[in-house]
Structure formats: structure tokens, C-alpha cells
Amino acid sequence: MNQIDLNGHVAVVTGGAQGIGQAIVERFAASGAIVEIWDVDGELAAETARNIGATVHARAVDVTDAEGVAAAAKAAEAAHGPIDILVTSAGVAGPNHKTWDYPLDAWTRVMRINVDGTFHCLRAVVPSMIAQGYGRIVTVASIAGKEGNPNASAYSASKAAVIALTKSLGKELAQYDIAVNTITPAAARTRIFEQITQEHIDFMLAKIPRGRFLETREVASMVAWLCSAENSFTTGAVFDLSGGRATY
Ligand SMILES: NC(=O)c1ccc[n+]([C@@H]2O[C@H](COP(=O)([O-])OP(=O)(O)OC[C@H]3O[C@@H](n4cnc5c(N)ncnc54)[C@H](O)[C@@H]3O)[C@@H](O)[C@H]2O)c1
């Protein structure tokens, strides 16, 4: 494993109780950062934090609650100092339906968590990054946001929104030493698979030229570099983790 230096940095990883977020928390902790997990599953977040080590802390946060997110940012800063790294991994897949059959409540839930939730975290953390003149942000989109997966219109549309949100913010913050980038992973076997059909899982695997699922540690590796001081130029960009699927 390459060494990434995150000593002295304070990171927040939403959705860090499990899956991709957890792998990022582990990599950040191994790189010297103090890390807060913000996850709606507070118990699992606490267990994950305990298992990783003393520099990892857990907070029960529902990213759809803008006031709760703002309060969490204040509390985290009071406990550890200014947040200078943010990764927004909290997200849901939603069920698989044709667009015209997509249940209205499921559509709204996917948008609330994936899009509004990301926005709430960004707005809570960016002002203190501007005050510090430093920050590293990675949002978690998906290859679905570039390509539009059939039977996953809500998810695909939500991740396209995350990509555009990231590009807008990257430009707004480009005059500071603040980098804002997004990643577009292909499928990684996590508990998010429980939300989708086997047919859809098979479709996603068949689309990956490498012929296997992405490993969460492979995501963490890219994110750790994107969140390091060495990533001092690239911003507002989309980083591929699709095993050869993406052609742009
Ligand atoms: N696994 C994949 O195949 C894959 C592929 C591309 C993108 N992604 C994206 O990566 C991110 C992480 O996915 P994962 O596979 O680790 O999923 P996961 O289900 O393993 O973990 C998601 C975490 O987000 C938390 N969460 C859900 N709603 C929340 C809310 N309202 N507030 C706070 N936390 C909330 C969950 O409790 C869970 O711990 C998601 O944004 C997902 O869309 C996943």
C-alpha cells in the first residue's frame, strides 16, 4: 500500500459505517487523519469506529436533515478542530423499475439522500474550508450517473446531479486551495446490493470489461490521494473507477 500523508487533518466521511465509506475511513485512519463517520445508522457507525481505532469517531447523522448536518459540522469542529476533508459516500440505490413505473416515494427518497444529502454536507463544511484556505472534497457519484442505467432512472439521475454539483462547486472554489472532485465507481459488492435485483447486479457486472466487481479498497486508494495535499491542482473533475466501462 502506498503511503498517503493525512497527519494533522480532520476528515468527515458520510455513510462511513460500512461499504465504500468504511474502506475510505480505514484508509484515512491508516494515513494519520482524525476521522468522523456520519451515518444514519449510528449504532453501526459506532461499532465500525471502535473496530478501526481511537482516531475514528462516530456520529448519528441523517444527511437529509440540513439542520442536523449543520449541527454535526459544528460539533465535529468543536471536538477535533476544523474539518478539512469531506467525503460524501452516504447514498442509496433505490429499487429497480422502469421509469414510468417508478414509485413516487422511492424517487423522492433517492433524490433526498443522494442529491440533497450531498448538498447539505457541502454547505455545512465549505465555509470553514474557505476560512482555512484549504480543503479536499470528494463526492461519490456512479458510472450510472454518466451512462444512465436502465431500470435505475432515479439512481442514475441522482448521480448525474452529484457530478454536476461537484463541477459547479469545484469552479466556485478554484481560487482557494480547495479541491472538489467526484468519483464514478462501477459496481462494488456491498450491502447496497440488497436494494437491487439479481438481474440488475448481473447487468452491471456484464458491463465491466475487467470482468469483476470493484473492491472497496480500490476506491479508498483513489480517494486517499484525491484528499491529500498533493492533489493541489485538479478540481471539478470526475475520476473513473469503472474497470474500463466508461469511454469518456
Ligand atoms: N457499491 C456499489 O456498487 C456502488 C457503485 C457506485 C457508486 N456507489 C455509491 O457509493 C456510495 C456508498 O455505497 P455503498 O456501496 O458503500 O453502500 P452501503 O449501503 O454499503 O453504505 C451506504 C451507507 O450510507 C448510509 N446512509 C444511507 N442513507 C443515509 C442518510 N440519509 N444519512 C446518512 N447516512 C446514510 C447507510 O446507513 C450506509 O451505512 C453510495 O453513494 C453509492 O451510491 C456504490
The ligand as an SDF file (V2000), in Angstrom:
LIG
                    3D

 44 48  0  0  0  0  0  0  0  0999 V2000
  -21.4880   -0.3930   -4.2180 N   0  0  0  0  0  0  0  0  0  0  0  0
  -21.6220   -0.0010   -5.4710 C   0  0  0  0  0  0  0  0  0  0  0  0
  -21.7590   -0.8210   -6.3800 O   0  0  0  0  0  0  0  0  0  0  0  0
  -21.5600    1.4540   -5.8210 C   0  0  0  0  0  0  0  0  0  0  0  0
  -21.2480    1.8200   -7.1440 C   0  0  0  0  0  0  0  0  0  0  0  0
  -21.2060    3.1800   -7.4730 C   0  0  0  0  0  0  0  0  0  0  0  0
  -21.4700    4.1230   -6.5140 C   0  0  0  0  0  0  0  0  0  0  0  0
  -21.7810    3.7320   -5.2420 N   0  0  0  0  0  0  0  0  0  0  0  0
  -22.0840    4.7670   -4.2690 C   0  0  0  0  0  0  0  0  0  0  0  0
  -21.1780    4.6600   -3.2090 O   0  0  0  0  0  0  0  0  0  0  0  0
  -21.7820    5.1450   -2.0160 C   0  0  0  0  0  0  0  0  0  0  0  0
  -21.6300    4.1090   -0.9220 C   0  0  0  0  0  0  0  0  0  0  0  0
  -22.2820    2.9240   -1.3390 O   0  0  0  0  0  0  0  0  0  0  0  0
  -22.0160    1.5310   -0.6220 P   0  0  0  0  0  0  0  0  0  0  0  0
  -21.9530    0.5080   -1.6740 O   0  0  0  0  0  0  0  0  0  0  0  0
  -20.9090    1.6530    0.3570 O   0  0  0  0  0  0  0  0  0  0  0  0
  -23.4310    1.3610    0.1200 O   0  0  0  0  0  0  0  0  0  0  0  0
  -23.7720    0.7900    1.5770 P   0  0  0  0  0  0  0  0  0  0  0  0
  -25.2370    0.5460    1.5620 O   0  0  0  0  0  0  0  0  0  0  0  0
  -22.8440   -0.3280    1.9220 O   0  0  0  0  0  0  0  0  0  0  0  0
  -23.4130    2.0300    2.5390 O   0  0  0  0  0  0  0  0  0  0  0  0
  -24.1280    3.2290    2.4680 C   0  0  0  0  0  0  0  0  0  0  0  0
  -24.1230    3.8730    3.8370 C   0  0  0  0  0  0  0  0  0  0  0  0
  -24.8610    5.0980    3.7350 O   0  0  0  0  0  0  0  0  0  0  0  0
  -25.6530    5.2420    4.8930 C   0  0  0  0  0  0  0  0  0  0  0  0
  -26.8120    6.0870    4.6400 N   0  0  0  0  0  0  0  0  0  0  0  0
  -27.9000    5.8330    3.8870 C   0  0  0  0  0  0  0  0  0  0  0  0
  -28.7760    6.8390    3.9720 N   0  0  0  0  0  0  0  0  0  0  0  0
  -28.2160    7.7740    4.7930 C   0  0  0  0  0  0  0  0  0  0  0  0
  -28.6570    9.0320    5.2800 C   0  0  0  0  0  0  0  0  0  0  0  0
  -29.8590    9.5200    4.9550 N   0  0  0  0  0  0  0  0  0  0  0  0
  -27.8290    9.7200    6.0890 N   0  0  0  0  0  0  0  0  0  0  0  0
  -26.6170    9.2220    6.4490 C   0  0  0  0  0  0  0  0  0  0  0  0
  -26.1720    8.0110    6.0370 N   0  0  0  0  0  0  0  0  0  0  0  0
  -26.9730    7.3020    5.2140 C   0  0  0  0  0  0  0  0  0  0  0  0
  -26.0940    3.8090    5.2130 C   0  0  0  0  0  0  0  0  0  0  0  0
  -26.5270    3.6740    6.5710 O   0  0  0  0  0  0  0  0  0  0  0  0
  -24.8290    3.0230    4.9120 C   0  0  0  0  0  0  0  0  0  0  0  0
  -24.0140    2.8790    6.0450 O   0  0  0  0  0  0  0  0  0  0  0  0
  -23.2310    5.4580   -2.3720 C   0  0  0  0  0  0  0  0  0  0  0  0
  -23.3490    6.8350   -2.6200 O   0  0  0  0  0  0  0  0  0  0  0  0
  -23.4490    4.6740   -3.6270 C   0  0  0  0  0  0  0  0  0  0  0  0
  -24.4550    5.2250   -4.4380 O   0  0  0  0  0  0  0  0  0  0  0  0
  -21.8350    2.4430   -4.8860 C   0  0  0  0  0  0  0  0  0  0  0  0
  1  2  1  0
  2  3  2  0
  2  4  1  0
  4  5  1  0
  4 44  2  0
  5  6  2  0
  6  7  1  0
  7  8  2  0
  8  9  1  0
  8 44  1  0
  9 10  1  0
  9 42  1  0
 10 11  1  0
 11 12  1  0
 11 40  1  0
 12 13  1  0
 13 14  1  0
 14 15  2  0
 14 16  1  0
 14 17  1  0
 17 18  1  0
 18 19  2  0
 18 20  1  0
 18 21  1  0
 21 22  1  0
 22 23  1  0
 23 24  1  0
 23 38  1  0
 24 25  1  0
 25 26  1  0
 25 36  1  0
 26 27  1  0
 26 35  1  0
 27 28  2  0
 28 29  1  0
 29 30  1  0
 29 35  2  0
 30 31  1  0
 30 32  2  0
 32 33  1  0
 33 34  2  0
 34 35  1  0
 36 37  1  0
 36 38  1  0
 38 39  1  0
 40 41  1  0
 40 42  1  0
 42 43  1  0
M  CHG  2   8   1  16  -1
M  END
$$$$
